[in-house]
Amino acid sequence: MPHAESTTRRQILELLKRKGEMTAGQLAREIGITSMGVRQHLSGLERDDLVETRVVRQDRGRPAHYFVLTNAAERLFPVRYGQLAVELLEQIAETDGPEKVDSLFASRTERLEAEYKQQMAGKPLPEQVRVLAEIRDREGYMAESHADDDEFILVEHHCPIYEIARRFPKVCQFEQELFERTLDAGVHRDEHKIAGDDRCRYLVRKRD
């Protein structure tokens, strides 16, 4: 995408974020381009499911078309959920002790284990690893899996809980335990984002 086009799209998204719904004419005046030019960008944003139209009927003339951001567009703007979660966990650790934080991680692990097992029940280990990668990918971990001789490899290129893991690294131990219990297999992590690697990589082997 040319830089100018990318910049204009971003301006449109930021205006809709700051001011709420706007017409093409209003956007054009704010940005300083023609209404036709704005409409071309809006068409692309609608195709990308980032903008949608709300039609408002008026007493006179044609209905007005207002453009608003979709829920999908929210992911394009900075969020501090990770930092907020860290602050809440720090407060819990200070008030109730670090054991309480561990208890929360353990409860999360049990809940996820039940959810994961339900989706891979009755499947052989290779299929379970594939399903696990699909689940984790949907959860934002950018996960993939493949077989390598007598073991299976699960790779996570992104970590949605990275900020939490940096402050409470024990959560990574619970993640590994989650995989071991879900797959009923041996799981070894040989790459770790918290340790400075670009990703987390897990080697999965059948138990002897």
N, C-alpha and C positions, 0 to 999 in steps of 0.2 A: 504494500500500500504506500503510495507517495506520502512524503512527510506532511505536505500541506493538507491532504485529505484526512490523514490521521489526526492532525491538530484540530481541524474543524469538527470532526466527529467527537473528539474529546471535549471541545468547547460546548457542543450541544448537550452532551451528557452532563457536564458540570452545571450548565445553566438549569437544566431540568431538575438536577439534584438540589440546587440552591433555591430555586424559585417555584418549584412544583410545575404543574401543567402549563404549557405555553403553546401558542399557535405558531405555524411556520413563519408568519409575518413578524411576530414578536421576536422569535429567534433570529430572523434575518437582520432585524434592526440592532439587536444586541451584538451580533457577530460582525455586522458590516458587510454582508454579502446579499445577493438577490434571494428572493423567496424561492425561486426555481432551484437555485443552488442548494438552499437548505433542504428543500423537498427531496432532492437527489440523495443527500446524506441520510435523511430520515427514512427513506425507502430501504437503504442498506441496513440501517439500525433495526428496522422492523424485521427484515429478513433474518438478522442475527438474534432476534428475540430480546433485544435490549430496550426497545421502545414500542409502545402500543398507542393506539388512537382512541380518544374518547369523543364521541359526537354529541354536541350540545345544540338542541333546537332553539331557535331564536324567534321572537315575535315577527320579525321581518327578515326577508332575504334567506339566503342559504344557511343550513346548519353550520355551526363553527366546529372545526376539527382541532382538538387539543391533543398534544402529545405528552405522554408521561413515561417515566421509567418503569420497566418491568422488574419483577423480583430478581430475575437473573442478572440485571444490571448492577445490583447491589454489590456483587462480588468484585466489581472493578474499583471500588472505593476502599480506602484503608480502614481496617478495623483493629481494635485492640482487645479482642476477646481473649487472646492468649495471655496478655499482660494482666487483664482483669482476673482471669482464673488463677494466675500465679499469686496475685495479691490476696485473693480470697483464701487460697490454700495456706499462704504464709500466716494469715490471721488465725486460721484454724489451728495451725501448728503452734502458734504462740499461745493461744487460749487453752487448747485441749491437749497439746503435746503432739509430737511427730507420729506417735502411734495412731492417732486419729486419722491423719492423712493416709497412712499405710492402709488403714481399714477402708477408707474410701476407694483407694486404688484396688483393693481386693474385691470389694463389692462390684466395682465396674468390671473387673476381670470375670467374675462369676456371671454377670448379666450378659456380657459379650459372648462368653463361652456357650451359654445356652442358646443364644441367637444364632451363632455360627454353626453349632452342631445341628440345629434344626434344618439348616439349608444344605448340609452335606451328609445327612444321615443315609447309611447304606451304600455309600460310594467308596471305592477303593482309594488308597492313599494318593496315587497320582491325580485322580479326579478331585479329591479333597483339597489338595494343594492348589489346583487350578481354581476351584470355587473360592477358596480363601483369598487368593489374589484378586479375584473379581470383586469380592465383598470389600476388601481393603481399598481397592481402586475407587469404588463408589463412595467410600468414606473420606476420600481426598488424599490418600497416601501415594497415588500414582504408582500402583503396584503391578508387578508382572511376575510370571513364574515360568520355569522351564526345567526339563530333566537333564541331568548330567551323569551318565553312567548309572551307578547304583544309588544316587541321591537326587533330591529335588532342590531347586533353588528358588527362593522367594526374595524379590528385590522391591524395596520401597524407596522411590526417588524423592519423595516429599514427606515431611512430618508435620501434620496439623497440630500436634501437641509439643512442638519443638521448644517453645518458651517454657512450658511446664517441665519438660524433661531436663532442660538446662539447670533449673532451680531444684527440681526433685528427680534426680537421675534414677531413683528406685522405680519410677514408673516404667522405665525401659525393661527392668527385670520382670515386672508384671506382664509386659507385652510378650516377652519371650515365653513366660509360663503359660500365657493364654494360647499361644501357638502349640506348645507341647501338649497341653491338656485337650485342646480341640482336635488335634490330629492324632493324638495318642502315639506320638513319634518322638524321636530324638531331634532336638532343634539347637543348632549352634549358630550364633551370630558372629560373623568374621569381618563385617564392616559396620561402622556405627557413626552416625552423623554427630552425635555428642562428642565422640572421640576425635572428630576432625575429618572424617570421611565425607564423601559427597552424597552418600546414600546409606541405608541400612540393608544388609544382605544376610539372609538366613539360609543355612544348609539343613535340609530335612532328610532324615534317614529312618527307615523302619527300625523299631526296637528289636533287639536280639531275642 
